[in-house]
C-alpha cells in the first residue's frame, strides 16, 4: 500500500499555515484516505452554501440595459439574467425561436452560452423550476419584448429565486469534483481539499453553471487515467457542451494517451466525446438554428467583454479590435503545437493534467473574461501543481480581478459621468500575467522533472524546492 502524502510534511507553505492549528503532522502521524475525502466533501458543500447565504439579502436582480448580471458585487451572478435570456420567463425552451425576437439583444445576451448548448439547457432547467406554470401568464409574457420583461416585478422576483436550485446543482457538482480529485491519486487524497477550500470556489461558484462542466471534464480526466476510454469520452463530450475548457482537456488526454502508446484508447475517447457533443449540440441546431447561430456570431465578432484581455488591449490602444478572437484562436493553436512539441522532447511524458493546465490557463488568459473562467483552471492547477503558495497567489489575482470587474459594472469606480476602466485594464493585464506564470511553472516541471513534486523518481526530501 502506497503511503498517503500529508501536505504539511511536503509543502513548506502548508506547514507554515498549519501553525495556527497546532503545527504540521509528525512523521509517525497516521494518515487515512477517508478523512481527507470527507473533509473535502463537507468544505465543498459549505463553500456553495456560504455563497448562497452571502446573496440571501440581495435585492431583486438589477439589469443594465439588456445585461445579464446583478451589479452588486456581493450579489454577482449571471443566472438571474439568464432566466430571461434562456426563455424560461416566457415558458419557452432555450432555443425556441418562436418566442421572443430572435434579433433581440436581451434574448441573445448570453453570447457564448448559446454556443455551449449544455450550459444553456442547464440555465433553462433552473429557470423552469421557478417559472410560473399558468399558461395565461406565459402567453402574456411571450407577447412582451424580451428586453422589457425585467421590468415586470414578478419576473424579477422569479429571477432572484433561481439561485436556490442553482446552489443545489452547483453543490452537487462541487461534491463530485472534489471526490474525483481526492480519488484520482490514492496517495494524494488531500488534493481535493485544495479545491474545496479554494477562495475562488467560494467567491465565484454561484456566478454561473460553469462548475458543472468543470466537474465533468475532471471526471473524464480521472476516467481516462483509469483506462475507461469510453466513459472518459462521454464525460468530456458532455463537459464540452457546458464549458469550452473541456475540449482542451480532451486534447490533453488524447495527446498523453497517444504518447504512451495507447493510441486506440485515445481514439475511442475522442470518438465518444465527439458523438456525445454532436448529439447534444444537434438538438439546439435543429430546434433553434437562429439562436445558436447568433451566439456564434456574438462570440466571434461581438464587442469585447469587460474583464477580458481583449478589453484591456482595446482600452490601452484606444480602438476596437474586431479580429481579436480569430487571432487569439490562432495564437492558442500555435501555443498548443509548441507545448506538444516540447512535451515530445521532454525527459519523460507529461501527465494529462499538466498538458491540460498549460493549455487551459493560456486559453483563459487569451479569451476568458468573467470570474467563472478561473474555475476551469482551479482543479487542473491543483492536479498539475499541488503547491499552496502558487495556487493562492494566482487565486488572489483572480479574486481581485473579479471584484474590480463587479465594482466597475456597478459604477463604484466611476469618476463623475465617466466610467473608470483603468483599474480593470490593469487587473486584466495582471491576470494575464498570473495565468501565463502558472502555465510556465508547469512547463518547467515537464522540461525539468526534478522540479515536479509528483515525479516518480523524485526523493521525498527534495520536495521543498518550490
N, C-alpha and C positions, 0 to 999 in steps of 0.2 A: 504494500500500500504506500502510495506516494505521500510525502509529508505535506501538510497543509501550510501554505505560506501565510505568515502573520504580518500584516502591514507595518506594525510598529517595530518589527525586527529587521525589515529590509528597506524601509523608506525613512530617511532621517527627518523629513518634514512631518510625516505621520507620528514618528516617535516624539518629536518636539511638541506637537499639538496634544499628544496623549497625556502630557504632564498635568493638565487640568483635571484628568480623570484618574489620576493615580500612577501615571507613568507607563512606559511600554511593557509589553508582556515579557516575562522571563524566559530563559532558554528551556526551562522544564514545564512551561505552561502547556496545558492540554488544549489542543485546537481541534474543533469538530467542524464538520461541513454543514450541519443543520442550523447551528446558531446564526452564522452569517446569512444563511438563506432566509431565516425568519426575520432577522433584523432588517434585511433589505426589503422584504415584502411589507413590513409594517411602516418603514420610513417612506416607501414609495407611495402607499395609500395616504399616509399622513400628509405628505407634501401636496398632493392634489386636494385633499380636504382643506388644508390651510389656504391654498389658492382660492378655493370656493368661499371660505369664510371671509377672506380679505375683500371679496366682491359682494358680500351679502348686503352691505349698506349702500351699494352704488345706486345712483338714480336711474330712472328709465334711460335706456340707451339713447345717446345723442348722435345724430348723423350730421355731418358737414357736407351739404350738397347730397351727392349720391354715395357718400363714404360708407365704409363697412365696419367701423370700429367705434367702441366707446372711446371718448377722447380723454377722460380722466385717467391719469397714469395708473393708479391703483386698480382701475376697473378695466384695463385694456383687454379686449377680446374681439376677434373678428367674427365670432359666432352670432352675436345679435344681429349684425348687419347681414350675415349670410342667411338668416331666417327669411328675409325679404328677397335677397338675390337668388336664392335657390328655388323660389316659387312656393315655399311652404305656407307663407302667409295667405296665398291665394288658393290653397288646396291643390296645387299643381305639382307634378313631378319636376325634378330639377331641369330636365332637358325637354320640357313640353313647350314647344314654340307657339302653341296655340294660345297660351296665356301670357299676357303682358306683351309689350312691344319689343320685338327682337332687337331693335336698334337702340333700345333704351339703355343708357349707360348704367343706371342703377341695377338693371337685371343682369348685366354682364360685368359688374364692377369686381367680381371675384377673380377676373383675369385668368391666371393660371389654374384657378380652381375648376374652371370649365374644361381645361385640358386634362387635369388629374381627375378622371371620372370617379374613381372610388372616393376621393375626398368630397366631391360634390354630392355624391349619393349619401355619404355619412351625414353631411350637414343637412341634407333634405330629410333624412330619417329623424334626426334630432329635432328638426323643426316640426315634423309631422306629429311628434309626441306632445307638443304643446299647442298645436294649431287647433282652431275650432272645428268641430265636426258637423256643425249645422250647414247644410248646403246653401241656405239662403245667405249666410254670411260670406262664404267663399265665392258664391256667384256675384255678390255685390262688389267684393274686392277685385274680382277679375276684370271688372269694368273700369277700375281706377288705374291711372298711370302708375307704373311701379315706383317711380320717383316720389309719388305723393303718398304712398302707403305709410311711410314712417310718421306722417303727421297724425295718423289715427292713434288715439291713446291706447286702444285695445291692442293694436299691433305692437306698440312699443312695450306694453306690459308682457305680452307673449314672448317678444324677443328677449327680454330680460330673463324669463324663466327657462330659456334654452340651456343656460349654464348648468342647471341641476342634472338633467340626463347626460349632458356632456361630461360632467365631472365623473359620473359612473363609468362612462365609456373610457375616458382618459385614465381613470384609476385602474381599470382592468388592463389597459394597455401597458401602463407603468408596471403593474404587477408581473405581467407576462415578460416584459422586457428585463426586469432585474432578476427574475428567476432564470431566464435564459442566460443572462450574463453570469450569474453565480454558478450555473451548471455547465458553462462552456468548457471550463478547465476545472477538473475535480480538485486540483491542488490550490486553486485560487478562488474560493467561494466569496471572499471579501470584495472582489471586483464589483459585484452587484451593488454593494453599499455605496461605492463611489458614484454610482448613477443615482441611486435612491436618495442620497443625502446631498445631491448636487444643488447648489443655489439656483442654477439655471432652470432646473426642472420645477422648482418652487415658483419662480417668477413667471415662466413662460408656458408651463404645462397646459394651462387652460386658455391660452391665446387662440388656439385652433385645434384641429384634429390631427395634426402632423404626427403626434406621438404614436398613433395607431400604425401609420406607415413605417415609422422607425422601428417599432416592435416587430412588425412583420419582416422587415429587412434583416434585423439582427437574428430573428428566428430562422430565417433562411440561411444566414451565415453559419449558425450553430448546426443546423441540419446538414449542411454541406460538409462541415467538419466531422460529422459522424457517419459520413458515407451515404446519406439518404438524398440522392441526387434529385429525384422527382419531387419529394417533399420540399426540398430547398428551392427548386424552381417554382413550384406553386406559390410558396410564401413570398418569394422575391417578385413574382409576377403580380400578386395582389398588392404587395408593398409599392410597386411602381405605379399603381393606379391612385395611390394616396400621396406619395412623396417621390419626386424625381431622383432623390439620392439613392433609392433602391436600385435604380438602373446602374449606377456606378458600383454599388456593392456587388451586383450581379457580374459586372465586368471583372471586378477583382477576384471573385470566386472562380469564374471560368478561367481566368489567366493563371491563377495559382494552381488550380487543379491540373491544367494542361502542362504547366511547368513541372509538376511532379509525376508526369506520365499517365495521368488519369484523364486522357482526352475524351474517351467515350462517356465517362461520367459528367465531364464538363459540358459536352454537347447535350446530354439528356437534361441537365439543369437549365441550360439556355433554351432548349426547345420547350420544356414545360413552362418556363417563365413567359416565353413569347405567346404560347397558346392561352394561358390564363389572362395575360394582359390584353390580348386581342379580343377574347371573349367578353370581358367586362367593357372594354372601350367601344366595341361594335354596338353594344346596346345604346350607348349615347349617340354614336354617329347615325344610327338608324332612327332613333327616337327624336333627336333634336339636332340635326346637322347644322342649322344656322347658329345655334347657341355654342356648339362645340367649335365651329369654325371661328366665331367671334372671339372665343377665348384664345385660340392660337394667334389670331391677328393682334390682339391686345398684348399678348406675351412677347411676340417677336418684334413688333413695330410700335407698340404703345409707348406712352411717355415714361420717363424714369420714375421709379418708385422711391420715395424718401427713405433714406437709410441704406440704399444700395451704393455700391462703388460707382455705378454709372451716375447716380445723383450727385455724388461728391465731385466727380470729374467734371460734370456739366456745370456745376456751380463754380468750380475753380476756373474753367476756361471761358465761362460766360456764354455758352451756346449749347444747343441741343445736339445730341449725337444719335440720330435715328438708326444708324447701322451698328450701334454698340453691341446688341445681343448677338447678331451673326458673327461679329468679330470675336466676341468673348467665347463663343462656341468653338471657333477655330483655334483660339489660344488654348482652350481646355483640351481639345483633341491633340494638339501638339504636346501639351504637358503630359497627357496620358501616354502618348507614344514614347516620350522621353523617359517617363517613370518605368514603363515596361522594359525599355532597353537597358536602363540602369539596373533594374532588378535581374535581368538576364545575366549581367556581368558581375552580380554580387557574389560574395563568397558562399552564401547559402540561399536557397529560395526564400523569398519573403513570405510571411504569413498572410492569409487573405485579408485579415483585419488591418494589417499595415498598409497594404495596397489600397484598401477601401478608404482608410482615413486620409491618405495622401491625395486621393482623387476627390473625395467629397469635400475636404477642407478647402481646397483650391477652388472647386466649383462654387461653394458657398461664398468664398471671398470675391469671386468674379460676378456672380449672378444673384446671390442671396440679398434679401432686403430686410424682411421682418425679423423680429426676435425669435420666431419659431425655427428659423433656418439653422440656428445653433443646435437645436435638439437632434438634428441629423448627425452632427459631429460628435456629440457627447458620448454615446456608448462606444463608438468606434475609437475615440481618443482613449477611453479607459482600457479597451481591449488591446490597443496598439502601444499605448504609453501609460501604463498604470503607475504614474507618479503624481503625488498630490500637488507639488509645487507648480509644475507647468499647467496642470489641469485647472487649478484655482486661478492662476494668473490669467489664463485665457478666458475663463468664465467671468472674472471681474470686468474685463473689457467688454464682453458680450452684454452683461447686465447694465453697465453704464451706458453703452450704446443704445440699449432698449429704452432706458429711462429718458435719455435725451431725445430719442425718437418720439416717445409719448408726450414729453413736455413740449416739443416742437409742434406736434399735432394739436395739442390743447391750447397753444398760443401762449404758454407761460414764458417763453423766451423772447417774445416779440418786443420790439422797440417801437413804441408808438403804433402807427398803422402799418409798419413794415415787418413782414415775417423775418425772424432771425434764423437763418440756415447755417450760419458759421459754425456753431458748436457741433451740429450734426455732420457737417462736412469733415471736420477734424476727427470726430469719433469714427466716421466711416472709414477714413484712411488708417486710423489706428487699428480698427477691427480687421481691416485687410492685412495689415502687417502681423497681427497676432495669429491669424489663421495660417498665413504663409509660414510663420515661425514654427507653429505647431506641426505643420506638414514637414518642415525642414528637419525637425528633431527626429521624426520617424524615418525620413530618408537617410539621415546619418546612421540610425540604428541598422538599416538594411545594408548600407555600404560598409559600415564598421560594426559588425555584430558584437564586438567587445563592449559596446555601449548599451546593447539591448538587454534589459533586465530579464527577459524571457528566453534568451538564447540558451539552447540545451546544454552547451558546454560551459556556460558562464558559472564561475565559482560563486558560492553564496556570499563570500566575504567581499566580492567586488561590487556588490550592489549599492555602493554609496557614491558612485561616480557622477550621478546626475544631480 
